[in-house]
Every structure is written in C-alpha cells, then in structure tokens.
C-alpha cells in the first residue's frame, strides 16, 4: 500500500485539539489537499475519493479517535464560543 502523506497530515492536525481547537468537520463534506479529494464518514473515518467516481467510495486512509471526532463535529454546536 502506498503511503499518503497528505492523509497523515490531515489526521495528525485534526487529532491535535490543543493547537488547532476550532477546526470542524462535517461528515461527507469533501475537501481538496495536494490535488486529491478527501472526506470523513461518520465516526471519523478518512477516505480519499477516486477522481472518476461520483458516488461515495474510495481508499480508506485512517481515522480520528472518538474523542477527536466528537470534538470536531461538536464545536459548531457549542453555545457561547
């Protein structure tokens, strides 16, 4: 399996709740890094999308811990921040 440095960087950054506290995630919302399209599924699973595919699918790249996932999707729902 080929190493995906961009995916590792995404997971490392989003796992760092102390230094990057306000970054949020939305399940299935696509974002591009280094010309590749990525998205998270519910539960914090990161996938890289195939350029040719329109439907959900692709290569599994890793996952966030439950703590990081809940924090990243919960930030937008906190009152007073």
N, C-alpha and C positions, 0 to 999 in steps of 0.2 A: 504494500500500500504506500502511496506517495504521501509525503509529509506536506501538510497545508499550513504554512507559516502564518498566513492571514487568519485562518480559523483559530490557531493557537493564541494569536494576539487578541482576537475578539474575546475569547473565553477568559484569558488572563485579565484583561481590562475590566470586563463585566463582573468578574469574581472579586475584584478589588473594591469593596464597598467603602473603604476609608478614603481613598484618594479620588474616587470617581463616584460620589454619592448620588448625583442627580440624573444619571443616565437611566433611561427607562426602555422597556421592551413591550412590544405588542405581538402576541402570537400571530404567525404567518405574515407579518409585515416584512417585506423584502427590503434589503439594503445592499449596496454595492461597495466592495472594497477590492482594490487592485484588479478591477475589471471582472470580478466574479460576483455572482449574486448569492446572498445568504439569507436565511430566515430561521427563526426559532419556532418550534412547535410547543404546545402546552407542556409544561413540565421542564422547560429549559433545554430541550434538545436542539442542537445547532446542525443545520443542513446546508450544503452548498447545492444550489439548483443547477441543473443541466441547462445550458443555453438554449437547446432545441425544445425543451419541454414547457408546455403551458400549464399543466396541472402540477399539483404538489408532488414532490418526489425529489430525488437527488441522492447525494452522498452524505452519509452521517459523518459529522466532523467532531462530535463531542457533546458535552452537556455541562450546564451550570449546576452547582449544588442546589438543593432545595432552598436553603437559606438565601442564596444569591438570587435565585429565580423569583421567590416570593417578594423579596425586597424590590427587585427591578420592575415587576409588574404592579406592585402595590404603591410605589411612590406617587403616581398620578392621582391616587385616591385618598391621600392623606390631607386632612384639613389643616390649614394654618401654615403650611410650608411654602 
